[in-house]
Amino acid sequence: MWFHGAALLLLLAFAQLVLCAEDYYKVLGVQKTASEKEIKSAYRQLSKKYHPDKNPGDSTAETKFVEVSEAYEALSSAETRKIYDQYGHEGLQRHKQGGGFQSHDPFDLFGRMFGGQGHFGRHSGQRRGQNLELKVNIALRDFYSGKMAEFEWDKQQICEECSGTGSADGHVDTCGVCRGHGIVIQKQQLAPGMYQQVQMQCHACGGRGKTIPHKCPACGGNRVVRKKTPVQVTIDRGAPRGHQILFEGEADASPDYVAGDLFVTLQEKEPSLEEDNPDKVDGTFFRRRGDDLHWTEVLSVREAWMGDWTRNLTHLDGHIVRLGRNRGEVVQPNHVETVKGEGMPKWHEDGDSVYHQTEFGDLYVTYVVVLPDQMEKGMEKDFWALWQKWRGKTGVNLHKDSGRPDKVVLSDEHDEL
């Protein structure tokens, strides 16, 4: 490990020479107008991507890891970023020689960001924090069209004021009660003359083995703080309900362990006419079942019986799905019509690309026929005459065809139960 660390420091020195011709902003893949949040986000992604523990034996990735660390260290500080923007690498070098800027081990920088000693727990044998799951409610239209969404959650982060030491002045003492072990041995009497030794967490230092004379005002000596942390989630078109997106190493951080993984679970939320339907589209109230969508369309008696009607459904992305019947085409109550290719996009990890062309499920439309509960007297008379006229010619007597008795014989005698 010592040899590995020494090699990285040499690599860092080499990278400083190379980066004289390499723009720090380009190294992180951000614009010169990038905010502190954007710079930090770029470092988090790139440092994990090129970390030597994830790329064993890859010297190119190791070099990139060092470059990314140096670029972030220079741009994360308002003072050094201003110097770099005005005077470039040469200005930073002069500032460093004057004692105003000191480079750190890339692993230390990574450790301050993600916890632990700057290594991934699965490779270094370090204790690893718990994985966390966050459930996010997503509108159906965003599942259909895809979207880049951002939300915040209350994340435990390593205190930046004290770099995770918990001390205001950087001074930490060995606990005088447990002598740095974090545990104490206590005797408990089981019976007269019988004792048991019990190992317990040290009450003085909370099991850390260290005490802090002057606690950090930001974290109160806890070494960690809770902060609202933004998370950007890419919702793929057609992503299924319950789809999980993995953010490696983005769970709660601590100096005592490597941060676990954050799993963001996508849930479909109930549609809201006001919040989720600004364009007043019918598709907001589609019902999803797998890759298919379902819709209920209401018809009047005239439309269901006589035809000659149209409906223009506005789909989730605003395009029109036309429904209709010509004159004389009958629609039976509860009839289900299948509209091919108007369902959800079928999710695929490649999305729309040269490797895959998106296919769609179907839209199922169920027709409900609404009967009038009241009629004007004249209308009732006209309809009755019409039914009587045609019933005698082509009508069907459903009661007679059923074979049921015409008369009901009532008996005064009943079988006893």
One Martini backbone bead per residue (centre of mass of N, CA, C, O) as a GRO file, in nm:
protein
  417
    1MET     BB    1   0.057   0.063  -0.019
    2TRP     BB    2   0.301   0.255  -0.006
    3PHE     BB    3   0.388   0.216  -0.298
    4HIS     BB    4   0.124   0.309  -0.422
    5GLY     BB    5   0.125   0.594  -0.301
    6ALA     BB    6   0.400   0.687  -0.419
    7ALA     BB    7   0.321   0.649  -0.715
    8LEU     BB    8   0.089   0.859  -0.711
    9LEU     BB    9   0.262   1.106  -0.638
   10LEU     BB   10   0.432   1.092  -0.893
   11LEU     BB   11   0.191   1.113  -1.082
   12LEU     BB   12   0.104   1.391  -0.984
   13ALA     BB   13   0.358   1.543  -1.070
   14PHE     BB   14   0.326   1.469  -1.368
   15ALA     BB   15   0.041   1.588  -1.410
   16GLN     BB   16   0.118   1.885  -1.362
   17LEU     BB   17   0.277   1.907  -1.628
   18VAL     BB   18   0.058   1.814  -1.827
   19LEU     BB   19  -0.174   2.028  -1.733
   20CYS     BB   20  -0.057   2.286  -1.860
   21ALA     BB   21  -0.221   2.196  -2.139
   22GLU     BB   22  -0.474   2.142  -1.946
   23ASP     BB   23  -0.792   2.207  -1.891
   24TYR     BB   24  -0.977   2.188  -1.610
   25TYR     BB   25  -1.260   2.204  -1.737
   26LYS     BB   26  -1.213   1.970  -1.939
   27VAL     BB   27  -1.152   1.749  -1.736
   28LEU     BB   28  -1.459   1.785  -1.608
   29GLY     BB   29  -1.671   1.878  -1.831
   30VAL     BB   30  -1.696   2.203  -1.807
   31GLN     BB   31  -1.774   2.516  -1.778
   32LYS     BB   32  -1.657   2.830  -1.683
   33THR     BB   33  -1.963   2.885  -1.558
   34ALA     BB   34  -1.967   2.689  -1.348
   35SER     BB   35  -2.081   2.567  -1.073
   36GLU     BB   36  -2.016   2.423  -0.777
   37LYS     BB   37  -2.215   2.192  -0.822
   38GLU     BB   38  -2.109   2.100  -1.106
   39ILE     BB   39  -1.819   2.038  -1.019
   40LYS     BB   40  -1.884   1.829  -0.803
   41SER     BB   41  -2.043   1.634  -0.984
   42ALA     BB   42  -1.811   1.573  -1.182
   43TYR     BB   43  -1.617   1.453  -0.973
   44ARG     BB   44  -1.790   1.221  -0.868
   45GLN     BB   45  -1.807   1.070  -1.138
   46LEU     BB   46  -1.502   1.055  -1.231
   47SER     BB   47  -1.370   0.932  -0.974
   48LYS     BB   48  -1.530   0.667  -0.991
   49LYS     BB   49  -1.458   0.582  -1.281
   50TYR     BB   50  -1.114   0.611  -1.226
   51HIS     BB   51  -1.069   0.437  -1.001
   52PRO     BB   52  -0.832   0.202  -0.922
   53ASP     BB   53  -1.028  -0.009  -0.787
   54LYS     BB   54  -1.201  -0.021  -1.072
   55ASN     BB   55  -0.896  -0.020  -1.239
   56PRO     BB   56  -0.702  -0.261  -1.246
   57GLY     BB   57  -0.403  -0.196  -1.425
   58ASP     BB   58  -0.495   0.102  -1.521
   59SER     BB   59  -0.306   0.371  -1.607
   60THR     BB   60  -0.506   0.565  -1.741
   61ALA     BB   61  -0.710   0.582  -1.506
   62GLU     BB   62  -0.505   0.680  -1.296
   63THR     BB   63  -0.440   0.945  -1.437
   64LYS     BB   64  -0.730   1.056  -1.443
   65PHE     BB   65  -0.770   1.061  -1.137
   66VAL     BB   66  -0.553   1.275  -1.084
   67GLU     BB   67  -0.659   1.498  -1.271
   68VAL     BB   68  -0.937   1.531  -1.142
   69SER     BB   69  -0.835   1.604  -0.858
   70GLU     BB   70  -0.676   1.859  -0.936
   71ALA     BB   71  -0.903   2.016  -1.070
   72TYR     BB   72  -1.094   2.023  -0.824
   73GLU     BB   73  -0.903   2.155  -0.617
   74ALA     BB   74  -0.883   2.426  -0.782
   75LEU     BB   75  -1.215   2.478  -0.834
   76SER     BB   76  -1.342   2.451  -0.532
   77SER     BB   77  -1.194   2.715  -0.484
   78ALA     BB   78  -1.238   3.047  -0.503
   79GLU     BB   79  -0.942   3.140  -0.496
   80THR     BB   80  -0.805   2.940  -0.703
   81ARG     BB   81  -1.003   2.994  -0.935
   82LYS     BB   82  -0.934   3.292  -0.976
   83ILE     BB   83  -0.638   3.248  -1.040
   84TYR     BB   84  -0.679   3.058  -1.281
   85ASP     BB   85  -0.857   3.250  -1.458
   86GLN     BB   86  -0.623   3.475  -1.473
   87TYR     BB   87  -0.324   3.283  -1.473
   88GLY     BB   88  -0.338   2.992  -1.447
   89HIS     BB   89  -0.098   2.761  -1.386
   90GLU     BB   90   0.120   2.967  -1.311
   91GLY     BB   91  -0.036   3.102  -1.079
   92LEU     BB   92  -0.067   2.846  -0.905
   93GLN     BB   93   0.235   2.790  -0.869
   94ARG     BB   94   0.302   3.053  -0.718
   95HIS     BB   95   0.097   3.008  -0.490
   96LYS     BB   96   0.228   2.745  -0.391
   97GLN     BB   97   0.519   2.860  -0.331
   98GLY     BB   98   0.380   3.067  -0.114
   99GLY     BB   99   0.175   2.867   0.062
  100GLY     BB  100  -0.142   2.881  -0.056
  101PHE     BB  101  -0.099   2.584  -0.193
  102GLN     BB  102  -0.199   2.236  -0.141
  103SER     BB  103  -0.152   1.925  -0.225
  104HIS     BB  104  -0.333   1.622  -0.236
  105ASP     BB  105  -0.423   1.326  -0.196
  106PRO     BB  106  -0.654   1.174  -0.391
  107PHE     BB  107  -0.765   0.987  -0.163
  108ASP     BB  108  -0.835   1.209   0.038
  109LEU     BB  109  -1.039   1.353  -0.141
  110PHE     BB  110  -1.224   1.108  -0.176
  111GLY     BB  111  -1.277   1.060   0.130
  112ARG     BB  112  -1.417   1.339   0.183
  113MET     BB  113  -1.657   1.269  -0.013
  114PHE     BB  114  -1.717   0.931   0.061
  115GLY     BB  115  -1.534   0.812   0.260
  116GLY     BB  116  -1.303   0.679   0.435
  117GLN     BB  117  -0.972   0.612   0.262
  118GLY     BB  118  -1.036   0.631  -0.065
  119HIS     BB  119  -1.187   0.355  -0.091
  120PHE     BB  120  -1.332   0.073  -0.189
  121GLY     BB  121  -1.463  -0.161   0.018
  122ARG     BB  122  -1.448  -0.418  -0.178
  123HIS     BB  123  -1.117  -0.383  -0.200
  124SER     BB  124  -1.000  -0.291   0.104
  125GLY     BB  125  -1.185  -0.399   0.362
  126GLN     BB  126  -1.377  -0.197   0.437
  127ARG     BB  127  -1.624  -0.059   0.580
  128ARG     BB  128  -1.971  -0.059   0.490
  129GLY     BB  129  -2.235   0.098   0.420
  130GLN     BB  130  -2.553   0.139   0.379
  131ASN     BB  131  -2.807   0.096   0.186
  132LEU     BB  132  -3.035   0.304  -0.008
  133GLU     BB  133  -3.388   0.396  -0.043
  134LEU     BB  134  -3.565   0.589  -0.291
  135LYS     BB  135  -3.889   0.722  -0.342
  136VAL     BB  136  -4.034   0.824  -0.658
  137ASN     BB  137  -4.272   1.032  -0.798
  138ILE     BB  138  -4.418   0.967  -1.124
  139ALA     BB  139  -4.543   1.060  -1.405
  140LEU     BB  140  -4.671   0.910  -1.682
  141ARG     BB  141  -4.553   1.110  -1.897
  142ASP     BB  142  -4.253   1.053  -1.806
  143PHE     BB  143  -4.254   0.754  -1.880
  144TYR     BB  144  -4.316   0.805  -2.182
  145SER     BB  145  -4.095   1.048  -2.262
  146GLY     BB  146  -3.908   1.126  -2.060
  147LYS     BB  147  -3.662   1.243  -1.803
  148MET     BB  148  -3.506   1.508  -1.619
  149ALA     BB  149  -3.473   1.474  -1.275
  150GLU     BB  150  -3.503   1.661  -0.957
  151PHE     BB  151  -3.398   1.597  -0.617
  152GLU     BB  152  -3.421   1.596  -0.259
  153TRP     BB  153  -3.211   1.489   0.020
  154ASP     BB  154  -3.126   1.379   0.349
  155LYS     BB  155  -2.785   1.385   0.383
  156GLN     BB  156  -2.499   1.233   0.493
  157GLN     BB  157  -2.208   1.429   0.566
  158ILE     BB  158  -1.901   1.536   0.559
  159CYS     BB  159  -1.748   1.766   0.725
  160GLU     BB  160  -1.596   2.055   0.590
  161GLU     BB  161  -1.478   2.218   0.830
  162CYS     BB  162  -1.316   1.936   0.960
  163SER     BB  163  -1.286   1.682   0.769
  164GLY     BB  164  -1.408   1.464   0.990
  165THR     BB  165  -1.292   1.519   1.300
  166GLY     BB  166  -1.466   1.733   1.498
  167SER     BB  167  -1.250   1.964   1.499
  168ALA     BB  168  -1.163   2.299   1.518
  169ASP     BB  169  -0.819   2.246   1.541
  170GLY     BB  170  -0.740   1.925   1.487
  171HIS     BB  171  -0.762   1.818   1.783
  172VAL     BB  172  -0.696   1.479   1.903
  173ASP     BB  173  -0.767   1.253   2.160
  174THR     BB  174  -0.705   1.004   2.365
  175CYS     BB  175  -0.883   0.806   2.547
  176GLY     BB  176  -0.868   0.766   2.903
  177VAL     BB  177  -1.062   0.517   2.949
  178CYS     BB  178  -0.990   0.315   2.682
  179ARG     BB  179  -0.719   0.386   2.531
  180GLY     BB  180  -0.841   0.374   2.218
  181HIS     BB  181  -1.051   0.115   2.191
  182GLY     BB  182  -1.378   0.180   2.258
  183ILE     BB  183  -1.357  -0.018   2.508
  184VAL     BB  184  -1.488  -0.189   2.801
  185ILE     BB  185  -1.442  -0.361   3.112
  186GLN     BB  186  -1.695  -0.536   3.296
  187LYS     BB  187  -1.831  -0.629   3.605
  188GLN     BB  188  -2.063  -0.902   3.678
  189GLN     BB  189  -2.288  -1.020   3.908
  190LEU     BB  190  -2.444  -1.339   3.937
  191ALA     BB  191  -2.320  -1.435   4.218
  192PRO     BB  192  -2.187  -1.536   4.486
  193GLY     BB  193  -1.859  -1.535   4.360
  194MET     BB  194  -1.985  -1.451   4.069
  195TYR     BB  195  -1.838  -1.348   3.755
  196GLN     BB  196  -1.866  -1.119   3.470
  197GLN     BB  197  -1.727  -1.029   3.167
  198VAL     BB  198  -1.796  -0.716   2.994
  199GLN     BB  199  -1.824  -0.581   2.678
  200MET     BB  200  -1.814  -0.223   2.621
  201GLN     BB  201  -1.894   0.075   2.531
  202CYS     BB  202  -1.760   0.371   2.550
  203HIS     BB  203  -1.894   0.651   2.715
  204ALA     BB  204  -1.681   0.884   2.654
  205CYS     BB  205  -1.642   0.821   2.313
  206GLY     BB  206  -1.848   0.618   2.168
  207GLY     BB  207  -1.616   0.407   2.043
  208ARG     BB  208  -1.361   0.579   1.911
  209GLY     BB  209  -1.100   0.652   2.107
  210LYS     BB  210  -1.181   0.962   2.104
  211THR     BB  211  -1.123   1.307   2.185
  212ILE     BB  212  -1.271   1.649   2.190
  213PRO     BB  213  -1.197   1.955   2.306
  214HIS     BB  214  -1.272   2.114   2.020
  215LYS     BB  215  -1.555   2.153   1.873
  216CYS     BB  216  -1.721   2.168   1.597
  217PRO     BB  217  -1.965   2.401   1.511
  218ALA     BB  218  -2.106   2.249   1.271
  219CYS     BB  219  -2.114   1.930   1.408
  220GLY     BB  220  -2.042   1.892   1.724
  221GLY     BB  221  -1.828   1.637   1.676
  222ASN     BB  222  -1.968   1.424   1.460
  223ARG     BB  223  -1.838   1.472   1.150
  224VAL     BB  224  -2.141   1.509   1.066
  225VAL     BB  225  -2.401   1.607   0.826
  226ARG     BB  226  -2.712   1.738   0.732
  227LYS     BB  227  -2.815   1.758   0.381
  228LYS     BB  228  -2.935   1.894   0.108
  229THR     BB  229  -2.944   1.673  -0.178
  230PRO     BB  230  -2.899   1.650  -0.505
  231VAL     BB  231  -3.075   1.449  -0.761
  232GLN     BB  232  -3.021   1.305  -1.075
  233VAL     BB  233  -3.277   1.170  -1.296
  234THR     BB  234  -3.307   0.927  -1.549
  235ILE     BB  235  -3.595   0.882  -1.747
  236ASP     BB  236  -3.689   0.636  -1.925
  237ARG     BB  237  -3.852   0.519  -2.177
  238GLY     BB  238  -4.072   0.289  -2.035
  239ALA     BB  239  -4.025   0.261  -1.755
  240PRO     BB  240  -4.087   0.072  -1.505
  241ARG     BB  241  -4.232  -0.004  -1.240
  242GLY     BB  242  -3.982  -0.005  -0.993
  243HIS     BB  243  -3.748   0.123  -1.107
  244GLN     BB  244  -3.391   0.113  -1.071
  245ILE     BB  245  -3.138   0.349  -0.965
  246LEU     BB  246  -2.790   0.362  -0.954
  247PHE     BB  247  -2.579   0.510  -0.685
  248GLU     BB  248  -2.262   0.490  -0.635
  249GLY     BB  249  -2.168   0.601  -0.324
  250GLU     BB  250  -2.455   0.790  -0.230
  251ALA     BB  251  -2.483   0.745   0.047
  252ASP     BB  252  -2.410   0.767   0.349
  253ALA     BB  253  -2.153   0.939   0.510
  254SER     BB  254  -1.821   0.849   0.658
  255PRO     BB  255  -1.515   0.814   0.823
  256ASP     BB  256  -1.577   0.494   0.903
  257TYR     BB  257  -1.691   0.461   0.601
  258VAL     BB  258  -1.811   0.346   0.312
  259ALA     BB  259  -2.031   0.433   0.100
  260GLY     BB  260  -2.308   0.338  -0.008
  261ASP     BB  261  -2.585   0.276  -0.195
  262LEU     BB  262  -2.817   0.434  -0.420
  263PHE     BB  263  -3.171   0.376  -0.454
  264VAL     BB  264  -3.394   0.462  -0.715
  265THR     BB  265  -3.748   0.451  -0.705
  266LEU     BB  266  -4.003   0.423  -0.943
  267GLN     BB  267  -4.319   0.586  -0.913
  268GLU     BB  268  -4.657   0.602  -0.974
  269LYS     BB  269  -4.866   0.862  -0.975
  270GLU     BB  270  -5.137   1.021  -0.920
  271PRO     BB  271  -5.340   1.196  -1.101
  272SER     BB  272  -5.341   1.555  -1.183
  273LEU     BB  273  -5.505   1.810  -1.328
  274GLU     BB  274  -5.315   2.047  -1.226
  275GLU     BB  275  -5.013   1.934  -1.205
  276ASP     BB  276  -5.005   1.700  -1.466
  277ASN     BB  277  -5.210   1.894  -1.676
  278PRO     BB  278  -5.140   2.167  -1.852
  279ASP     BB  279  -5.255   2.055  -2.153
  280LYS     BB  280  -5.512   1.884  -2.135
  281VAL     BB  281  -5.476   1.565  -2.144
  282ASP     BB  282  -5.600   1.246  -2.159
  283GLY     BB  283  -5.338   1.070  -2.087
  284THR     BB  284  -5.321   1.125  -1.781
  285PHE     BB  285  -5.575   0.893  -1.751
  286PHE     BB  286  -5.429   0.665  -1.807
  287ARG     BB  287  -5.382   0.309  -1.785
  288ARG     BB  288  -5.132   0.097  -1.665
  289ARG     BB  289  -5.016  -0.226  -1.827
  290GLY     BB  290  -4.723  -0.229  -1.868
  291ASP     BB  291  -4.717  -0.163  -2.221
  292ASP     BB  292  -5.010  -0.077  -2.169
  293LEU     BB  293  -5.314   0.102  -2.238
  294HIS     BB  294  -5.607   0.258  -2.073
  295TRP     BB  295  -5.952   0.339  -2.180
  296THR     BB  296  -6.256   0.533  -2.127
  297GLU     BB  297  -6.546   0.557  -2.339
  298VAL     BB  298  -6.823   0.766  -2.396
  299LEU     BB  299  -7.160   0.686  -2.504
  300SER     BB  300  -7.433   0.724  -2.666
  301VAL     BB  301  -7.701   0.579  -2.795
  302ARG     BB  302  -7.674   0.690  -3.078
  303GLU     BB  303  -7.373   0.621  -3.121
  304ALA     BB  304  -7.387   0.315  -3.061
  305TRP     BB  305  -7.624   0.256  -3.277
  306MET     BB  306  -7.561   0.467  -3.539
  307GLY     BB  307  -7.314   0.629  -3.526
  308ASP     BB  308  -7.148   0.896  -3.638
  309TRP     BB  309  -6.847   0.933  -3.489
  310THR     BB  310  -6.595   1.123  -3.294
  311ARG     BB  311  -6.256   1.102  -3.149
  312ASN     BB  312  -5.995   1.309  -2.987
  313LEU     BB  313  -5.719   1.192  -2.851
  314THR     BB  314  -5.486   1.298  -2.611
  315HIS     BB  315  -5.186   1.222  -2.559
  316LEU     BB  316  -4.911   1.241  -2.356
  317ASP     BB  317  -4.756   1.413  -2.607
  318GLY     BB  318  -5.027   1.533  -2.789
  319HIS     BB  319  -5.115   1.335  -2.974
  320ILE     BB  320  -5.350   1.193  -3.199
  321VAL     BB  321  -5.636   0.978  -3.134
  322ARG     BB  322  -5.861   0.824  -3.351
  323LEU     BB  323  -6.206   0.789  -3.310
  324GLY     BB  324  -6.474   0.579  -3.467
  325ARG     BB  325  -6.791   0.583  -3.666
  326ASN     BB  326  -6.998   0.494  -3.889
  327ARG     BB  327  -7.282   0.477  -4.026
  328GLY     BB  328  -7.425   0.181  -3.874
  329GLU     BB  329  -7.215   0.141  -3.649
  330VAL     BB  330  -7.191  -0.072  -3.383
  331VAL     BB  331  -7.165  -0.040  -3.019
  332GLN     BB  332  -7.105  -0.227  -2.761
  333PRO     BB  333  -7.120  -0.267  -2.449
  334ASN     BB  334  -6.789  -0.310  -2.337
  335HIS     BB  335  -6.624  -0.267  -2.568
  336VAL     BB  336  -6.296  -0.360  -2.700
  337GLU     BB  337  -6.043  -0.160  -2.834
  338THR     BB  338  -5.759  -0.191  -3.051
  339VAL     BB  339  -5.465   0.019  -3.053
  340LYS     BB  340  -5.199   0.008  -3.228
  341GLY     BB  341  -4.906   0.154  -3.094
  342GLU     BB  342  -5.050   0.335  -2.826
  343GLY     BB  343  -4.865   0.278  -2.604
  344MET     BB  344  -4.595   0.202  -2.450
  345PRO     BB  345  -4.280   0.209  -2.431
  346LYS     BB  346  -4.035  -0.028  -2.473
  347TRP     BB  347  -3.806  -0.105  -2.264
  348HIS     BB  348  -3.450  -0.024  -2.313
  349GLU     BB  349  -3.115   0.015  -2.249
  350ASP     BB  350  -3.064   0.162  -2.544
  351GLY     BB  351  -3.295   0.274  -2.666
  352ASP     BB  352  -3.256   0.525  -2.894
  353SER     BB  353  -3.067   0.361  -3.144
  354VAL     BB  354  -2.858   0.174  -3.346
  355TYR     BB  355  -2.943  -0.088  -3.158
  356HIS     BB  356  -3.242   0.046  -3.115
  357GLN     BB  357  -3.599   0.027  -3.165
  358THR     BB  358  -3.879   0.152  -3.063
  359GLU     BB  359  -4.149   0.004  -2.906
  360PHE     BB  360  -4.509  -0.056  -2.879
  361GLY     BB  361  -4.784  -0.077  -2.736
  362ASP     BB  362  -5.123  -0.077  -2.646
  363LEU     BB  363  -5.458   0.051  -2.687
  364TYR     BB  364  -5.739   0.027  -2.464
  365VAL     BB  365  -6.088   0.062  -2.546
  366THR     BB  366  -6.366   0.128  -2.341
  367TYR     BB  367  -6.716   0.107  -2.386
  368VAL     BB  368  -6.967   0.333  -2.262
  369VAL     BB  369  -7.319   0.330  -2.221
  370VAL     BB  370  -7.551   0.597  -2.196
  371LEU     BB  371  -7.857   0.629  -2.041
  372PRO     BB  372  -8.142   0.782  -2.022
  373ASP     BB  373  -8.348   0.885  -1.732
  374GLN     BB  374  -8.492   1.097  -1.929
  375MET     BB  375  -8.807   1.202  -2.097
  376GLU     BB  376  -8.997   1.335  -2.301
  377LYS     BB  377  -9.312   1.274  -2.385
  378GLY     BB  378  -9.282   1.288  -2.694
  379MET     BB  379  -9.031   1.109  -2.716
  380GLU     BB  380  -9.153   0.857  -2.586
  381LYS     BB  381  -9.380   0.818  -2.795
  382ASP     BB  382  -9.204   0.787  -3.047
  383PHE     BB  383  -9.030   0.548  -2.954
  384TRP     BB  384  -9.258   0.350  -2.895
  385ALA     BB  385  -9.366   0.337  -3.183
  386LEU     BB  386  -9.106   0.238  -3.313
  387TRP     BB  387  -9.073  -0.026  -3.158
  388GLN     BB  388  -9.350  -0.152  -3.228
  389LYS     BB  389  -9.312  -0.162  -3.533
  390TRP     BB  390  -9.031  -0.336  -3.542
  391ARG     BB  391  -9.097  -0.572  -3.352
  392GLY     BB  392  -9.312  -0.711  -3.540
  393LYS     BB  393  -9.095  -0.772  -3.772
  394THR     BB  394  -8.774  -0.808  -3.621
  395GLY     BB  395  -8.813  -0.895  -3.350
  396VAL     BB  396  -8.719  -1.022  -3.025
  397ASN     BB  397  -8.823  -1.272  -2.788
  398LEU     BB  398  -8.654  -1.329  -2.507
  399HIS     BB  399  -8.855  -1.476  -2.326
  400LYS     BB  400  -8.946  -1.700  -2.521
  401ASP     BB  401  -8.651  -1.807  -2.593
  402SER     BB  402  -8.577  -1.899  -2.290
  403GLY     BB  403  -8.820  -2.102  -2.166
  404ARG     BB  404  -8.995  -1.964  -1.982
  405PRO     BB  405  -9.257  -1.907  -1.805
  406ASP     BB  406  -9.547  -1.718  -1.848
  407LYS     BB  407  -9.661  -1.822  -1.572
  408VAL     BB  408  -9.734  -1.772  -1.228
  409VAL     BB  409  -9.755  -2.012  -0.970
  410LEU     BB  410  -9.926  -1.988  -0.677
  411SER     BB  411  -9.858  -2.109  -0.346
  412ASP     BB  412  -9.953  -2.181  -0.010
  413GLU     BB  413  -9.740  -2.395  -0.014
  414HIS     BB  414  -9.451  -2.485   0.185
  415ASP     BB  415  -9.156  -2.592   0.230
  416GLU     BB  416  -8.981  -2.714   0.474
  417LEU     BB  417  -8.657  -2.637   0.621
   0.00000   0.00000   0.00000
